[in-house]
Amino acid sequence: MNETKILVNTIVDALQDKKGKKIITMNLSKLEGPVCQYFIICQGNTPVQVSALSDSVWDLVYDRLHEKPMGAAGMREAQWIAMDYGTVMLHIFIPAAREYYNLENLWADADVTEIPDIL
């Protein structure tokens, strides 16, 4: 398994650990001029959960892979947190922001994988 896929799986594990909902991975590598190889999109019910999801990803990726994001934005408001791992861009939303920005539609040509929610 390549490094990017290991990173994707680690991020998904961290999101599921904190009960992230409606997780999808979008493989952008076959598109022309993508900003990264994968988008991961997830949502939390509240800003507190969105922040907890972000913290979980930060910690697990660092613990397993010794990587930190190249950048992160939205941490203070926690309505939409974006974390840039170079080959993987993670977006964690509250439901209203996810619906408003509709990133899934912007990258509709990507290969999308829906990750089942953990109950």
N, C-alpha and C positions, 0 to 999 in steps of 0.2 A: 504494500500500500504506500502511495507517495505521501510526502510531507504535508501537502495541502489537504488531502483527504483525512489524514490523521488530525490535523488542526480542526477541520470541519466537525469530525466526530467528537472531538474533545469539547468543542463549544456546545454542540447539541447535548452532550452529557451534562454539562454545567447548567444549561437552561432547563433540562428536564429535572435536575436535582432540586431546583427551586420552583418547580411546577409552572414553567413557562408554557404558554398556550399557543396553539395554531402556529407551530414552528414549521417553516419551510426552508429548504435549501434550493438555491437557484444556481445551476452550473452555467456560467456565462462564457466559458472558454471557447465555445464554438461560434460565438457571435463576433462580428467585426468591431474591433476597437473597444473591448470591454475595459472597465476601470479596474477590474480584479477578476480572479477566476471564479469566485463564489460570492454570492450574497446569502446571508442567513437573516431571516426575518422572523420575529417572535413578538409576542405581546404579554404584558402583565396587566393585572386588573387595576392597579393603582400606581401612582408614582413611587410609593415605597417598594412595591414588588418589582417595578422596573429597575430601581436602584439595586435591589437585592440580586436580581438576575445579572446585572452588569458586574457586580462584585464577585458573584459566583464564577462567571466566565474569566474575569481577570485572575482570580486565585487559582482555578483549576488549570488553565492554560499555562500559567507560570509554574505551578507545581509539577505538571506532567512534561511540559515541553520547554520550560525555561525561556518563554517568550512573553514579552509585554507588547501591548498595542503600540503602533507607531503614533497613534493619535486617538483621542476620544473626545466627544462633544456631547453636550446636553446633560451632563451629570448633575448640575445644580437643580434644574427644573424637573428632570426625570420624566418628561412627557414623551421624548424621543431621544434615546441614547444611541449614538453611532460609535462603533469601535473599529478601527482600521488595523488589521493585521497584515497588510500588504497584499497577499493573495486572497484574503478573505475579508469581507466587510460585513459587520454585524449591525443590524438595526433592531432595537428593542423599543416597542411603542406601548402607550396606553391605547385601548381600542379606538377611541375617537380620532386620535392622531394617525393611527394606521389606516383607518378608513379614509381620512381626508387626503393623505399623501399618496396612497394606493401604489406603492412601489412595485407590487406584483404586476400591475398592468403596464407600467413603464418598461419592464423587462419581460414582456409576455412571450418573447421568442426563446427564452432560456429554457433549459431542461429543469423542470420543477419537481421536487420531491417533497411530499407532505409527510411530516413526522407525526405519528399518533400522539395525542395528549396522554400523559400519565395521570391516572385518576388517583 
